[in-house]
Amino acid sequence: MTTPENARTLPAWAREVELSLPLHPQILLSGNVRDLYPLVTAGDDEVDLVDLPEMVWTVVSRRGYAAMLVLNPVTARVDVRSADKPPEWTAPLLSTVYDTPAAISGLLVQVVQNREAPVALALPYTARLAPAEGLLEPADRALLTRAEVLGHQATPTRGAGAAGTMAPFNTIVWACERQEELHALFPIGSPMLRVIPVPRPTLDVRATAAQFLFKDSSSDQRKARAHAIGEVTHDMTVRDVIACGKLARDRGLPADRYADAARLLQVGITDDPWSATRLREKIKKAEDYLNARVLGQERAVRKAVDILVRSAVGLNGAHTSSSPNRPRGVLFLAGPTGVGKTELAKAIASLVLGGDAEPHRFDMSEFRADEAHQRLIGAPPGYVGYAAGGELTNLVRANPVSVLLFDEIDKAHPRIFDLFLQILEDGRLTDGRGATVYFTECFLIFTSNLGVSEAKAPDGGPAPAAVTPTVSYHTQPAQVERMLRDAFTHFFNQTLGRPELRNRFGDSYVVLDYIRPHVAPRILTKAVESVAARVSRVHDLRLDVRPDVETKLGDIMLERLEDGGRAIGTLVETVVVNPLSRWIFDQAPAPGSVVTLTSIAGSDGDWRVEVN
């Protein structure tokens, strides 16, 4: 037995369509218009899923419409829906080909001028009727002009409508995913056009739709399984929810593993790399590994390991009821230059991804311009570079499991931070072409030296501001952390005016201290050992450094600690590597020889070594 249409519960946007029928001759549906929508039969909780034209027909048929015509862009003809036989006057319309703007204009006129029982005309691909950018052809311009004029000329029909209701118009129903896809001449601002957004499904809608998958189960079991699927499909469409359920059923996944099917649909990976035994075993030893890579930053390493552990067990963001699709991990590394921020990011990438993996690095000082965000997500339609997509979205789409390093994030243009707000909150980003990219399996690392120095306006006029240090390696570690954290808070609260973004970082803010005198010798030894290893590998020579040479290097090093560990590496390169390279080039020692550095002498720009 056919279920009466008025016995079915409509989505909120469809109820708004129903209320608009006697008030607006034209309706524009925008947003999630390519989805499926649940229709629930009152009394027995039976769920059916219908597409947009079928949902619109369900609505208009409840209001007594005799038929609904749907322009099919594949066949260039109109399909018809009606409860009984379609009105006779529509017969010629069904045999006509509508492959030109003029033909579609004629169709609009005939529908609007119908004076019998009301009918509706749906155009599901409105944005394809006329190009959104550039000059319109005369026929396209005439189509959009006629559409607007017909809206103003429309009058309610004299034919039969639903009993006891206002007489409806012959309704034109336009549909597009994004309003910006429509040409500027489309009558979006016309008072005769009602714009109704079709939202992405909420948890309740997703859970209701998922019941369609379990028709043969008991009511309680059906609702429990459907709710489990709804929970793990945050921000997905109903089509994706159904695909997720079918995938889970096909693989025999229990309810507690529906997230695996959702992950496959979102990011294209079948297994959870963060729960792999290999990674878990490595994280157990992560503190020793990271401390060996980043010297003298034990506190920062301990905090980084806490976040890695939280990521591995899937509890990042567990304290909040918001989006479960947040990135796997977020780390904000602050501190002076040369203290190991970038090296810690590299070590985490190697730990998570294995081998010699590197983080995907974005130097945010390159994103200072207002339009720089387009480099990350791609240019909008009609702009240069639209087809290429965005650097960030393309990268994550191709590498859904990634460690992303955003270096010197405070140097980026303020508009860039709007993108990060969306990534940190929802774990997704929409590129310039409208495609969604998920960051669910990504580990995000931000670096900054906010608070290390501040700009001071000079006394003598509009010259460039001078940069004055606010902390140094003479400052006590606790004071360094307090001052840098205050600068971090001031930047997001006052400078950017985005305290909500600061809150998204939560406890992931970690301060790396200056390289202290007791740590510096270990960094120096590591640098010298690296030089010896390279000399052995490239030239088959054994490098031996005398203790007095190491002592002198240490003395020079202590004078340069203000610039951090990178300055120690530069010191070794300048004082040891450069003169040693000249000696090897000139003397060409035989492979297998022992090269002993007996002394170093000179000054910046003219260092010499004595070799035995």
Disulfide bonds with the S-S distance in Angstrom:
none
